[in-house]
Amino acid sequence: MTEANRNTLNVRSNKTLIIAVTVVVLAIIFMYFRDRQQQHAFELRSLEKRVELLEEWGMPRQNVP
């Protein structure tokens, strides 16, 4: 009886550990992709600001034959 209880507890703790590791890995993956998305949005905003500044200052014209 004691051996059966010990096996049951061991299986439950293994399942709990697997679930916990899975949740942590999914959270890390989610944060990674969210960070990439935010960085992409930041770079896009920065590029848009540069273009606006260039348009305000007037881009130097190149004489192309």
C-alpha positions in Angstrom: 0.0 0.0 0.0 2.8 2.4 0.9 4.6 1.6 -2.3 1.5 2.3 -4.4 1.1 5.7 -2.7 4.7 6.5 -3.3 4.4 5.6 -7.0 1.3 7.7 -7.3 3.0 10.7 -5.7 6.0 10.3 -7.9 3.9 10.2 -11.0 2.0 13.3 -9.9 5.1 15.2 -9.1 6.6 14.2 -12.5 3.4 15.4 -14.3 3.5 18.6 -12.3 7.1 19.2 -13.2 6.4 18.6 -16.9 3.5 21.0 -16.8 5.6 23.6 -15.0 8.4 23.3 -17.4 6.0 23.6 -20.4 4.4 26.7 -19.0 7.8 28.3 -18.5 9.0 27.4 -22.0 5.7 28.8 -23.5 6.1 32.0 -21.5 9.7 32.5 -22.7 8.6 31.9 -26.3 5.7 34.4 -25.9 8.0 37.0 -24.4 10.6 36.5 -27.2 8.1 37.0 -30.0 6.4 40.0 -28.2 9.8 41.6 -27.8 10.6 41.2 -31.5 7.3 42.7 -32.4 7.8 45.7 -30.1 11.4 46.2 -31.5 10.1 46.0 -35.0 7.4 48.6 -34.2 10.0 50.9 -32.6 12.4 50.6 -35.6 9.5 51.4 -37.9 8.5 54.5 -35.9 12.2 55.6 -35.9 12.4 55.2 -39.6 9.2 57.2 -40.1 10.5 60.0 -38.0 13.7 60.1 -40.1 11.7 60.3 -43.3 9.6 63.1 -41.9 12.7 65.0 -40.9 14.2 64.6 -44.3 11.0 65.8 -45.9 10.9 68.9 -43.7 14.5 69.8 -44.4 14.2 69.0 -48.0 16.3 66.2 -49.4 19.3 67.3 -51.4 18.5 66.9 -55.1 20.9 64.8 -57.2 21.5 65.8 -60.8 21.0 62.7 -62.7 21.8 62.9 -66.4 
